[in-house]
């Protein structure tokens, strides 16, 4: 590095200070200036009063500009010369021309000079200015402010009194001392080896040569070899102070101490008795014999900085001192009026201590930053500054820039902006600042040894302009009104944004309002500001949406007297509905609905309506009319018989059509029975007439009167005819068997064991592996007015059939055909079908892998015998394994009707589900007689999926079949049941696969999830949402990480085992009322998921992909799904990243096609599992297990 140090000053004027005078020199100001007075207003502050706008645009007429220490825009005098190109007197100063008659190029000082006035001639286009001073001030005070004692900084290394005192009472002298006690082989410095050093009385040490006399060149201009200076100035030991020297062999250092030294002439910036104390230390690096060392400057106090005879401010630091190739480090404040502040600085973070390593003769140190530019281009959120890195410390400067913050002396631990690397000047912009805030900034530079900082600057960001919003009150609207635009303006003319506090009432997009529902919402107008304006105070107005008028009118209803009218909730019409709002169900009441209501008109009253969106309407109910019409009453003359020649019997009638609560007493008038005349053998017509009834339309039917011949054995007594007296209600008849039954015996009046009416009884045929056999009885019973078909199989026959099938077809059907016993129950309108098998037959079916199929034609229940677990059931019933025949296994299929069916329909409609198949309940109950009476066990859960096949009505579009569902009566919700849809013989069926028994139906529920439009998971997510697996699809986030709670809900709903009102307090962080309580309980009960050893479940934590695959593997076991390709995992290059505990599960799910990688080659097992991935994997599982289509 070349030895010349170049300082560049960018300034608009020059202030030259002399003892007794402060002349001010302006450079290139661009306008004439009136008189400028420098007025002393305090010990440390000086202000320049301006009569006109000068210097730059930041100072206006009559304003004041402070000039303190290091102020930008002030060019200070350097070595007695004047920079800037302005002239002194009549001579041009570029060439070091004279000031008056004195020559300045030799560096001489302006001692004792005064100037009464100073005229600056126009030079190179510069204007003339008359600048003078009227104040006699001290030079250093003008730059430094009030005198400060910059001590004490560092502690002295060596205790004074033990060191060797040298050079006392000598001026401009030096002493040569050896350093080999510490440095046995000397030191390498600046390309040479030195075994001793020279201590100068002028605050420095040199190597190779000593110096006599003083020259104010400073360390950067020194060329006689290496130099280390603590204060390169004209010191005078004659005036006081002592210089010490010591070699500390134990601690491996050499120290030179300058204690209480004073200047040759009274100091410019201190009192006459000011004293300075500091040390120069050479510390060995490494073992004895090492030539590497450490330079250390330690400052204890600096009470003065510049000798009165010195034309330049002192310098400090080190230099290798070569004329052509030099390395040096000059301390910040060197050559400046602020020199005494060196005692508070440091390049290692310890005030008053500076340190450099010299290795193989080369000096390494933190960089030197000798300037921080005054911030400029200041806005409300940014400012420009910079700095200068004057030395790299013999190491590369890896970064440089600005450290800034709202507290003084910011470091790189605060906010920074980087501006490249290396030495030299740089600029950088600080951004993201806060308006009207004071910031502090320092330039910094970093190399391998540390970070150095330049001087601190401060600045205050600009304020933003204020703005207001004009937003007038909003007129009320009505639900159903069209969209409309909001109008609001900001005083800044910036765009205003709007927000609605209640999106259920109205939403705002841009400035367009869409009415969503009735109620009120607060519309807030906002303007967030920009680079010139602060955010405006928001303005809010209330928007009221009135309810829309809606009329719900009951339809007219006509019924016959005696009929009970049940309102189905849909006998109404509406006027005023809009959008997709609907009235799903209406509660009606009418006195005419009862069977006993007399003929006439009755009001139909509406008490309540249910539906979607009805809260947005002002509803008016209009009553309807229920018209009760007369019922048909048939009056039939009973047949009668007599023997010719005898008297006519009493003729009677029977009434067909009287309701149960009526008797013939309701008949008005006199009954007339007239027969055709004649007494000969033959038949005659009996005609009834003459009666009426208020609630009946009477129709008469004739009877037959037969006159027979008298028999030869007749005693002549008259025969009796007729079937009873008038008033008998019904004639007896013959019950015909329903289709599908074998010929049987009708009309056994009562079951003697139950008192239930037995309507029909016959033998039944069953089908065993496609072979029909007679094996039991079917009984049609009426219980409480409802029909029940009870099928009891013959255990001996079934046992024999199983043996025959097992022996003859065992090998032929092995692996090809499932063994089934099918019990067909066709051609009956019975509500309830019950099939009964004994426990021993169930056990035999289990041993031979048989399934029981109850087939009503519209519904089939497929129950593998092994899933009944008859031995476990026997244990619960306390029946021995050798007495299984004492157990009855009852399999029930029950059509859900009445209030239960209405409740299910209403709840489905409220959720916009379309029920395609009437609900059906399935039950399996085991019963046995014990000494304490009948015991029974309900079999409601299974270890494997049990199928129910439901026929889809012909009028239903098969594309509308979404899924099977189970109804949860506790809260009126529905849950998904895995469902396959298939066609057989041209008819469509839904196969519901479930691990439980309950009430089931089939629905259509198409859902489109907006957040997955054009997303890779679109099909899977829409399918899972339609199947009720994904709850709240409007909030679905496909790429977010799924939580443990949501996963438990997804997997239990997907497998069809989710139920409500089952929550148990298994975990400390999941109470009974927790949103995921039911799902977590079910998942734990089925062994799908577990908690943590600390008793928590952590429902809100995410799961990794390998954790998810472990859970899916357990679900595969439940679904009976096996892997088909065990080698598929070999396709993934990151399989070695799978945890040992998860490997087999990952292999299993990948091999089954349930789980796929992020790419064709990567599984990413440690990555988190997303909602979209969960939906896709669940769908894959259900399809691969053939649980859904």
Secondary structure, DSSP 8 states (H G I E B T S, - for coil): --S--------SEEEEEETTEEEEEE-S-SS-----EEEE-SSS-EEEE-SS--SSTT--TT-EEE--TT-TTEE--BTTB--SS-EETTEEGGG---BTTB--TT----TT---S-EEE---TT---EEE-------HHHHHH-S-------S--SS-TTTSEEESTT-BS-EEEEE-TTT-TT-EEETTEEESEEEEETTTEEESS----S--TT-GGG--SS-EEEEEES-BBGGGS-EEEEEEETTTTEEEEEEEEE-BSS--SSS-TT--EEEEEEEEE-SSTT---EEEEEEEEEES----TT-SS--EEEEE---SSS--EEE-TTTTSTTGGGGGG--SSSSTTEEEEEEETBEEE---EEEEE---BS--SS-EEEEEEEEE-TTS---EEEEEEESSSS--TTSEEEE--SSSEEEEEEE-S--TT-EEEEEEEEEETTEEEEEEEEEEE----B---EE------EETT---EE---EETT----EEEES-TTTEEEETTEEEE-SSEEEEEEEE----SSB-----EEEEEEEE-EEEEEEE--EEEETT------S--EEEES--TT-EEEEEEEE-GGGSTT--SEEEEEEEEEEEEESGGGEEEEEE-EEEEEE-EEEEEEE--EEEETTS------EEEES--TT--GGG-EEEEEEEE----SSEEEEEEEEEEE-TTEEEEEE-EEEEEE---TT--S-----SSSSTT-----------TTS-S-EE---B-TTT--EEEEEEEEEEEETTEEEEEEEEEEEEETTEEEEEEEE-HHHHHHHHHHHHHHHTTTSTTT--EEEEEE--S---SEEEEEEEHHHHHHHHHTTEEEEEE-SSEEEEEEGGGG-HHHHHHHHT--GGGGGG-EEEEEEEE--HHHHHHHHHHHHHTT-EEEEEEEEEEEEEEEEETTEEEEEE--EEEEEEEEEEE--TTS-GGG--EEEEEETTTTEEEEEEEEEEEETTEEEEEEEEEE--EEEEEE-----GGGTTSTTHHHHHHHHHTT-SS-GGG--TTSB-BHHHHHHHHHHHTT---SS-----BTTB-TT-TTHHHHHHHHHTTS----TTS---TTSB-BHHHHHHHHHHHHHHHT---S-TTGGGG-TTGGGS-GGGHHHHHHHHHTTS---SSSS---TTSB-BHHHHHHHHHHHHHHTTS--
